[in-house]
Amino acid sequence: MTLDAPDPVVAQKALERALAHFQDLYIKIHVSDATPELFLRRKEAAEVALKTAEGNLQQFMSANFITSMEHQKNLLLERRDQLKKDLTDARSAVLGSTAKVAVIEQSLSREPERIMQSQGTRANPVVEEFKKKLAELKTQEQGLAIKFKDDVPQLKDVRAQIKELEAALRAEPASTNETIHAPNPAHQALRASLATERAILSEQQERQKEFEDELLKAEAELARLTALEPQLAQLQREVEVAKASFNNEVASYQRAQSSADLDREKVSNVSVVTAATLPVEPIKPRKKLNLVLGVMLGLFGGVAFAFVMEYLDQSIKTTEDVEKHLGLPVLATVTEKEFKKCI
C-alpha cells in the first residue's frame, strides 16, 4: 500500500493509521458466525455415526465369520486348488487299485482252491463196515439158534440178512484208490493279495470321498464369501465415509476453536510486512523521466504530423499526380521560377 501526499510526514502517519484500521476492520468482518460449540456438536454427531458404521461392519463380519475377506478368499482358493489336485491323485489311485483287483480276481478264478497232493490205495472202508456188521449178525444168529428152532421167523430173518450182507461183501472190492488234496498255495496267495488290494481300494475310495466332500465345502464357502462381498464393501465404504466426515468435523472444530481464540486476542492472518517509512526524496516530479518522455513524444508527434499533413495535402507536385488526378499526358514540365520569367 502506498500513499502520495505533499508532506512526507503526513503521508507516513496517514498510511500507518490506514493499515491499523484495515486490520481491525478485517478482524471484525472475518469473525466466524459459527461458534466452536456448533462444530463440537457436529464432531460428536460424526463420531456417533462413525461408531455406528464400525459397529455394523464388525457385527456383519462376526455374524458371517469374516476376519479378512481377501485373506480368507486367497486361502480358500489355494485350498480348492490343492483339493482338486489331491482329488485327481485319489481318483487315479482308485482306478489303479480297481484295475489291480480285477486282475487278481481274474487270476484267482483260474486257480483251483485245492490241488492233488498224493495218490495211493487203501482198504475199502465199506468192506470193513460190512465185515463188522456181518460178525454182529452171526453172533446174533448163534444166540437165536440155541434158543429157537430153525423155523422161527426171527431166526430166518437174521439168516436172510447174513446172506444179503455176504453177497454185498463179495461185490465190494477189498481196496480202493485214494487221492489226497491240499490247499493251493497260489490260490491262497492270490486271496491274500486280493484282500490286501481290496482294503487299499476301500481306503482310496474313502480318501476320494473325503476330498470330494472337502472340495464341495471349500467351493460352497468361497461362493458364500463371494455373495457377501458386495454387502461387506458397502459397509466398508460407509465406514470410510463416516471416518472422512469425522476427520473433517474434527478439523473444522479445531479451526473454529483457533479462530475464536484469535478473535478474542484480536489476531488475524493479515500482518504488515513493511511498516510505513518516511521517504528521503520526493517521488514527484520525476525530471529525467519527464524529459525522456517529452523527447520521445516530440519525435513521434512530429513524424505523425508529417504523415497527416502529407495525407491531407491535395496539391499536384509530380507528373504522376497530373496523370493520376487529371487523366492527361504530360508533355513537359516548367518550374514555378521559369513560369514567372515567362510572364
C-alpha positions in Angstrom: 0.0 0.0 0.0 1.3 3.5 -1.0 0.1 7.0 -0.3 1.1 10.1 -2.2 0.9 13.4 -0.3 2.6 16.8 -0.4 4.1 16.3 3.1 6.1 13.1 3.7 5.4 13.0 7.5 1.7 13.4 6.9 1.8 10.6 4.3 3.7 8.2 6.8 1.2 8.8 9.7 -1.8 8.5 7.4 -0.6 5.3 6.0 0.1 3.8 9.5 -3.4 4.7 10.6 -4.9 3.3 7.4 -3.1 -0.1 7.9 -4.2 -0.3 11.6 -7.8 0.5 10.6 -7.7 -2.1 7.9 -6.5 -4.8 10.3 -9.3 -4.0 12.8 -11.9 -4.0 10.1 -10.6 -7.3 8.7 -10.9 -9.0 12.1 -14.5 -7.7 12.5 -15.5 -8.8 9.0 -14.0 -12.3 9.3 -15.2 -13.1 12.8 -16.8 -16.5 12.4 -20.6 -16.6 12.8 -20.4 -20.3 13.8 -19.3 -20.8 17.3 -16.9 -23.7 18.3 -19.8 -25.3 20.2 -21.7 -25.8 16.9 -18.7 -27.6 15.4 -18.3 -29.6 18.6 -21.8 -30.9 18.3 -21.2 -31.7 14.6 -18.0 -33.5 15.6 -19.8 -35.5 18.2 -22.6 -36.4 15.8 -20.0 -37.5 13.2 -18.2 -39.6 15.9 -21.5 -41.4 16.8 -22.1 -42.1 13.1 -18.6 -43.4 12.7 -19.0 -45.8 15.7 -22.4 -46.9 14.4 -20.9 -47.7 10.9 -17.9 -49.5 12.5 -20.3 -51.5 14.8 -22.5 -52.5 11.8 -19.3 -53.7 10.0 -18.0 -55.6 12.9 -21.4 -57.2 13.6 -21.7 -58.3 10.0 -18.2 -59.7 9.9 -18.7 -61.6 13.2 -22.1 -63.0 12.1 -20.6 -64.3 8.9 -17.2 -65.4 10.3 -15.2 -63.0 8.3 -11.8 -61.7 9.6 -10.2 -60.6 6.3 -12.2 -61.2 3.1 -9.2 -61.0 0.8 -7.1 -63.3 3.0 -9.8 -65.8 3.5 -10.6 -66.0 -0.2 -7.0 -66.4 -1.0 -6.7 -69.3 1.5 -9.9 -70.9 0.1 -8.6 -70.6 -3.5 -5.3 -72.2 -2.5 -7.1 -75.0 -0.6 -9.5 -75.6 -3.5 -6.6 -75.9 -6.0 -4.8 -78.3 -3.6 -8.0 -80.3 -3.1 -8.5 -80.6 -6.8 -5.0 -81.9 -7.2 -5.5 -84.4 -4.3 -8.8 -85.5 -5.7 -7.2 -86.1 -9.1 -4.5 -88.2 -7.5 -7.0 -90.1 -5.4 -9.2 -90.9 -8.4 -6.1 -92.1 -10.2 -5.2 -94.3 -7.2 -8.8 -95.7 -7.1 -8.6 -96.5 -10.8 -5.3 -98.2 -10.3 -6.5 -100.3 -7.3 -9.7 -101.2 -9.2 -7.6 -102.5 -12.1 -5.4 -104.5 -9.7 -8.4 -106.0 -8.0 -9.9 -107.0 -11.4 -6.6 -108.7 -12.5 -6.3 -110.6 -9.2 -9.9 -111.7 -9.3 -9.4 -112.9 -12.9 -6.2 -114.8 -11.8 -8.0 -116.2 -8.8 -10.8 -117.6 -10.9 -8.3 -119.6 -12.9 -6.6 -121.1 -9.8 -8.3 -124.1 -8.1 -8.8 -123.7 -4.4 -7.3 -127.2 -3.7 -4.8 -129.3 -5.6 -3.9 -133.1 -5.5 -1.0 -133.7 -3.2 -0.6 -137.6 -3.4 -2.4 -140.7 -4.7 -2.4 -144.5 -3.5 -4.6 -147.5 -2.4 -6.1 -148.4 1.0 -8.6 -150.9 2.5 -12.1 -150.3 1.4 -13.9 -148.9 4.4 -17.2 -150.2 3.2 -15.9 -153.8 3.3 -14.7 -153.2 6.8 -18.1 -151.9 7.8 -19.8 -154.9 6.1 -17.5 -157.3 8.0 -18.2 -155.7 11.3 -22.0 -155.9 10.6 -21.7 -159.5 9.4 -19.9 -160.5 12.6 -22.6 -159.0 14.7 -25.4 -160.8 12.7 -23.6 -164.1 13.0 -23.3 -163.7 16.8 -27.0 -162.9 16.9 -27.8 -166.0 14.8 -25.9 -168.3 17.1 -27.7 -166.9 20.1 -31.1 -167.4 18.4 -30.2 -170.9 17.1 -29.6 -172.1 20.7 -32.9 -170.8 21.9 -35.2 -171.4 18.9 -35.8 -173.8 16.1 -34.9 -173.1 12.5 -38.4 -172.2 11.5 -38.7 -169.3 13.9 -39.3 -166.1 11.9 -36.8 -164.1 13.8 -34.0 -166.6 13.2 -35.0 -166.8 9.5 -34.8 -163.0 9.2 -31.3 -162.8 10.7 -30.1 -165.6 8.4 -31.6 -163.8 5.4 -29.7 -160.6 6.4 -26.5 -162.6 6.7 -26.9 -163.9 3.2 -27.6 -160.4 1.8 -24.6 -158.9 3.6 -22.3 -161.7 2.4 -23.5 -161.1 -1.2 -22.8 -157.4 -0.8 -19.4 -158.1 0.7 -18.4 -160.3 -2.2 -19.5 -157.5 -4.6 -17.3 -154.8 -2.9 -13.6 -154.6 -3.8 -11.2 -155.2 -0.9 -9.2 -152.0 -1.5 -9.8 -148.5 -3.1 -7.7 -145.8 -4.8 -7.1 -142.8 -2.6 -6.3 -139.2 -3.7 -5.1 -136.7 -1.1 -5.9 -133.0 -1.9 -4.3 -129.9 -0.1 -4.9 -126.2 -0.3 -3.5 -124.5 -3.4 -0.7 -122.1 -2.3 -1.1 -119.9 -5.4 -4.8 -119.7 -4.7 -4.1 -118.7 -1.1 -1.5 -116.1 -2.1 -4.0 -114.6 -4.6 -6.7 -114.5 -2.0 -4.4 -112.7 0.4 -3.3 -110.2 -2.3 -7.0 -109.7 -3.2 -7.9 -109.0 0.4 -5.0 -106.5 0.7 -5.8 -104.8 -2.6 -9.5 -104.6 -1.7 -8.5 -102.9 1.6 -6.3 -100.5 -0.3 -9.1 -99.8 -2.7 -11.6 -99.2 0.1 -9.1 -96.8 1.7 -8.5 -95.0 -1.6 -12.3 -94.7 -2.2 -12.7 -93.2 1.3 -10.0 -90.7 0.6 -11.6 -89.8 -2.7 -15.0 -89.3 -1.0 -13.3 -87.2 1.7 -11.6 -85.0 -0.9 -14.9 -84.6 -2.8 -16.7 -83.6 0.4 -13.9 -81.1 1.3 -13.9 -79.7 -2.2 -17.6 -79.1 -2.1 -17.3 -77.4 1.3 -14.5 -75.2 0.0 -16.4 -74.2 -3.1 -19.6 -73.5 -1.0 -17.6 -71.3 1.4 -16.0 -69.5 -1.5 -19.4 -68.9 -3.1 -20.7 -67.7 0.3 -17.9 -65.2 0.7 -18.3 -64.0 -2.9 -22.0 -63.4 -2.3 -21.3 -61.4 0.9 -18.5 -59.4 -0.7 -20.8 -56.6 -2.1 -22.5 -56.0 1.2 -19.2 -56.0 3.0 -17.8 -53.5 0.5 -20.8 -51.3 1.1 -20.3 -51.4 4.9 -16.6 -50.7 4.5 -17.4 -47.7 2.3 -19.9 -46.4 4.9 -17.1 -46.6 7.5 -14.7 -44.8 5.2 -17.2 -42.1 4.5 -18.1 -41.7 8.2 -14.4 -41.6 9.1 -13.7 -38.9 6.5 -16.7 -36.9 7.7 -15.5 -37.3 11.3 -11.9 -36.1 10.4 -13.4 -33.1 8.5 -15.5 -32.2 11.5 -12.5 -32.5 13.9 -10.5 -30.2 11.6 -13.4 -27.8 11.4 -13.8 -27.8 15.1 -10.1 -27.1 15.6 -10.1 -24.3 13.0 -13.2 -22.8 14.7 -11.5 -23.0 18.1 -8.4 -21.4 16.8 -10.3 -18.7 15.0 -12.3 -18.0 18.2 -9.0 -17.7 20.2 -7.5 -15.4 17.6 -10.7 -13.3 17.6 -10.5 -12.9 21.3 -6.9 -11.9 21.1 -7.6 -9.6 18.1 -5.1 -11.6 16.0 -5.6 -12.1 12.3 -3.7 -13.7 9.5 -3.2 -10.2 7.9 0.0 -8.5 9.0 2.1 -5.5 7.9 5.1 -6.8 6.1 6.9 -3.5 5.9 6.0 -0.5 8.1 5.2 2.9 6.6 8.6 4.7 6.1 9.5 8.3 5.7 10.8 8.9 2.1 14.1 10.6 1.8 13.5 12.1 -1.6 10.2 13.3 -3.2 8.6 11.0 -5.7 7.3 13.8 -7.9 8.2 15.4 -10.2 10.4 12.8 -12.0 12.5 15.2 -14.2 14.6 12.6 -16.1 11.5 10.5 -16.8 9.6 13.6 -17.9 12.5 14.7 -20.2 12.8 11.3 -21.9 9.0 11.0 -22.3 8.9 14.6 -23.8 11.7 13.9 -26.3 10.0 10.6 -27.4 6.6 12.2 -27.5 8.0 15.1 -29.7 9.7 12.7 -32.1 6.6 10.5 -32.5 4.4 13.6 -32.7 6.5 15.2 -35.4 6.5 12.1 -37.5 2.8 11.6 -37.1 2.1 15.3 -38.0 4.2 15.0 -41.2 2.3 11.9 -42.3 -1.0 13.6 -41.6 -0.1 16.7 -43.5 1.1 14.7 -46.4 -2.1 12.8 -46.4 -4.3 15.9 -46.3 -2.3 17.8 -49.0 -4.3 17.9 -52.3 -1.8 19.8 -54.4 -0.2 18.4 -57.6 3.5 18.1 -57.4 4.7 15.4 -59.8 3.9 14.3 -63.3 2.4 11.1 -61.8 0.0 13.3 -59.8 -1.1 15.0 -63.0 -1.7 11.8 -64.9 -3.4 10.3 -61.8 -5.8 13.1 -60.9 -6.3 14.8 -64.4 -6.0 11.8 -66.6 -3.9 13.8 -69.2 -0.5 13.0 -70.6 2.4 15.2 -69.6 4.4 16.7 -72.4 6.8 18.9 -70.4 7.3 20.4 -67.0 8.0 24.0 -66.2 9.2 25.1 -62.7 7.5 28.0 -60.9 10.6 30.1 -61.4 10.7 29.5 -65.1 7.0 30.2 -65.4 7.4 33.6 -63.6 10.2 34.5 -66.0 8.0 33.9 -69.0 5.3 36.2 -67.6 
